[in-house]
Structure formats: C-alpha cells, structure tokens
Amino acid sequence: MKGTIFDIKRFALNDGPGIRTTVFLKGCPLKCAWCHNPESISSVIEEFIQVRELDGQRFESTQAIGEFVTSESLIEEIAKDKEFFRQSGGGVTFSGGEPMLQLDFLSDIITKCKAKKMHVVIDTAGLCKQSHIEKVMNQVDLFLYDLKIIDEEKHKTYTGVSNDVILKNLEFLLQNNANVIIRIPVIPGINDQEQDIVKLEQYLSDKLEYIKEIHLLPFHNSAESKYRRFNTGYSFKGVKSQDPRDLVNLKERFERKGFNVKIGGM
C-alpha cells in the first residue's frame, strides 16, 4: 500500500518515550495560523523554486515537497532503528500533517510495526471520523493529542475549522482508556489569554483521572524560514520564540488542579 510522506526524522526525543523515528505524513484538514510545518498541509506532492545566491549570481532549482512510499519500503526504513528503540524504550511516531487522513496506509504500516513489536505513537489533532480512531486505537501505544483552543469560534478563526469533532474524539479516546497525552501549543496572543486558560481548565477538569500528562509546547519561530523558502505569507513573522521559563506559571497553575504537566515534549 502507498502513502505520501514529507519527512522522516531519526533520533527524535520529543515525540514520545525514548529514541524515536518520526514519520511525517502529508495532508492536514487544519490551517493553523502558526503552523510549523506548512509543507504538510496539502495532501499532494508539491514543487517550489528554491533560490540560492552565490558571488552575486542567482541560482534556481525545483524542489519537491513530499514523496510516495510503500508500507513495505517504509517499514524497512523504520526497522533500521529498531536497536535504538530496544535500548531506549523508544519506537516510531506517526505525525504530520494529520496522519489520520491516510487511514488505510497508516493502519497498514502500524500493523507492520506491531508485528515487529515496535512501540507506536500517533501525534494527532483529532479531526477525523471516530471510526478512523476505532480502526487503529487498539494497536496504538500512545496518542499525543493536540488541543489548541477550546472556544469554538476562536478555533475556527485561527485554524479554519470547528473543534467539535476534535473534542468528541478526545473524549472517545479517554472514555475507552486509551493512553493519551494532551499537547497544548502555547501561542502568544492567541490561546494564552486568561479567558482561554479558564476555558481549558474547565474543559479538562472532569477528565483529570483519564489524562496521563499535559505537555505545554512553547511557541518557536523556526518555521519562519520555511515560509520564506516557500514564498508563503506568515502571520507570526517577527514574533520571538518563547523561553520555556515563560510557561512555568502556567505549568504550576495546571499542577495545582492535579495534572502532571511538562514544558516541551517528552
């Protein structure tokens, strides 16, 4: 079976426990204003003109974003790192984009990973049919679930979509005792205001016993260079990356509610 990916990152340390290989699948139904992987949004393979200047001369080359891979070739690549997984308690993480968009391919490659006894993580924003989650849920060891904004209208404004399905799918996973870590990207001026934090606390408070951890992800501006490279407008141009220490107060606030909270990934 074939799927479309745009990157494979080896020796990843923030995408689940241990040393991991993270596979980035192409395509996402959200259009977050702060998206760190703009090359992931389109589900098709794209081309862009890369421009380099050397000694006053301008050189242009056509670069592809994304590639087709078979699940057979992909599992061979992932399996090269199996010894690192074994020694560190790591495994493979499927991210994106939104990996749940390529359900059949994702399910096939997960089955192959589990046949080799690999630990499997899915990093998802949860915008998919519940039946998609049901299909893979029992083979996934951990869901990293991105929770961005609780207010529905504000969510629409900054991601282009409603969060109704996202919240329902999170509740479905929790009610079925799935292993879930909530990941909250903290975006300056967007979801870090008092009213946003209060709504988040209210939403999560009755789910405390089901939530393993909350990870607060500081905003970083590393994507700005990507937007320049792809000649795409960036809403957060010039916004400084957050210092993780800036989120200590927020971390302590959720901890007082009883949550286990980390700043950053794993």
Secondary structure, 3 states (H helix, E strand, C coil): CEEEEEEEEEEECCCCCCCEEEEEECCCCCCCCCCCCHHHCCCCCEEEEEEEEECCEEEEEEEEECEEEEHHHHHHHHHCCHHHHHHHCCEEEEECCCHHHHHHHHHHHHHHHHHCCCEEEEEECCCCCHHHHHHHHHHCCEEEEECCCCCHHHHHHHHCCCCHHHHHHHHHHHHCCCCEEEEEEECCCCCCCHHHHHHHHHHHHCCHHHCCEEEEEECCCCCHHHHHHCCCCCCCCCCCCCCHHHHHHHHHHHHHCCCCEEECCC
